[in-house]
Protein backbone atom coordinates (compact mmCIF):
# COMPACT_ATOMS: atom_id res chain seq x y z
CA UNK A 1 0.00 0.00 0.00
CA UNK A 2 3.08 2.25 -0.01
CA UNK A 3 2.64 2.69 -3.76
CA UNK A 4 -0.86 4.06 -3.19
CA UNK A 5 0.49 6.57 -0.68
CA UNK A 6 3.20 7.71 -3.09
CA UNK A 7 0.72 8.05 -5.93
CA UNK A 8 -1.67 10.17 -3.88
CA UNK A 9 1.22 12.33 -2.67
CA UNK A 10 2.34 12.96 -6.25
CA UNK A 11 -1.22 13.77 -7.33
CA UNK A 12 -1.61 16.19 -4.41
CA UNK A 13 1.72 17.85 -5.23
CA UNK A 14 0.74 18.22 -8.90
CA UNK A 15 -2.67 19.61 -7.88
CA UNK A 16 -1.20 22.25 -5.56
CA UNK A 17 1.33 23.25 -8.20
CA UNK A 18 -1.48 23.73 -10.72
CA UNK A 19 -3.51 25.78 -8.23
CA UNK A 20 -0.60 28.08 -7.37
CA UNK A 21 0.23 28.54 -11.07
CA UNK A 22 -3.41 29.41 -11.75
CA UNK A 23 -3.46 31.94 -8.90
CA UNK A 24 -0.26 33.57 -10.19
CA UNK A 25 -1.63 33.94 -13.72
CA UNK A 26 -4.89 35.38 -12.35
CA UNK A 27 -3.17 37.93 -10.12
CA UNK A 28 -0.80 38.84 -12.96
CA UNK A 29 -3.73 39.84 -15.19
VEXFITI-682144 format. One record per atom (N, C-alpha, C, O): x, y, z. Coordinates in steps of 0.02 Angstrom, whole numbers, padded with zeros to 5 digits, always signed. Example, Ala and Ser with C-alpha at 12.3 -4.5 7.8 and 13.67 -1.06 7.14 Angstrom:
2
+00660-00284+00390;+00615-00225+00390;+00660-00165+00390;+00712-00166+00423;+00642-00112+00354;+00684-00053+00357;+00645+00002+00394;+00670+00057+00402;
***
This chain:
29
+00042-00061+00000;+00000+00000+00000;+00043+00063+00000;+00017+00119-00001;+00109+00054+00002;+00154+00113-00001;+00148+00147-00069;+00153+00208-00074;+00138+00106-00121;+00132+00134-00188;+00072+00181-00192;+00075+00233-00224;+00017+00162-00159;-00043+00203-00160;-00029+00270-00125;-00051+00322-00148;+00008+00267-00070;+00025+00328-00034;+00068+00375-00076;+00058+00435-00077;+00116+00346-00111;+00160+00386-00154;+00121+00417-00212;+00131+00475-00229;+00076+00377-00241;+00036+00402-00297;-00008+00461-00275;-00012+00511-00311;-00040+00455-00217;-00084+00509-00194;-00043+00570-00176;-00066+00626-00185;+00018+00560-00150;+00061+00616-00133;+00081+00654-00197;+00082+00716-00197;+00098+00617-00249;+00117+00648-00313;+00058+00686-00343;+00066+00741-00368;-00001+00656-00339;-00061+00688-00366;-00075+00753-00328;-00093+00803-00358;-00068+00750-00262;-00080+00809-00221;-00029+00864-00236;-00047+00923-00240;+00034+00844-00246;+00086+00892-00262;+00072+00925-00329;+00080+00986-00337;+00052+00885-00378;+00037+00911-00445;-00023+00958-00442;-00025+01008-00477;-00073+00940-00401;-00133+00981-00394;-00116+01048-00363;-00138+01100-00388;-00077+01048-00309;-00060+01113-00278;-00017+01156-00323;-00021+01217-00322;+00025+01124-00363;+00067+01162-00410;+00022+01196-00463;+00034+01253-00482;-00028+01159-00486;-00074+01187-00536;-00114+01244-00506;-00124+01295-00540;-00136+01237-00444;-00176+01289-00412;-00134+01352-00402;-00158+01407-00416;-00072+01345-00380;-00030+01404-00369;-00013+01438-00435;-00010+01499-00439;-00003+01399-00488;+00011+01427-00553;-00050+01465-00579;-00043+01518-00610;-00109+01437-00567;-00170+01471-00588;-00180+01536-00550;-00199+01586-00579;-00166+01536-00485;-00173+01597-00445;-00124+01650-00469;-00142+01709-00471;-00063+01630-00487;-00013+01678-00509;-00035+01710-00575;-00028+01771-00584;-00061+01670-00621;-00081+01697-00686;-00142+01743-00678;-00150+01791-00714;-00186+01727-00629;-00244+01769-00618;-00224+01836-00587;-00248+01889-00608;-00179+01834-00539;-00158+01896-00506;-00116+01939-00554;-00114+02000-00548;-00082+01906-00601;-00040+01942-00648;-00083+01983-00697;-00063+02037-00718;-00141+01957-00714;-00187+01992-00760;-00240+02030-00720;-00283+02063-00750;
***
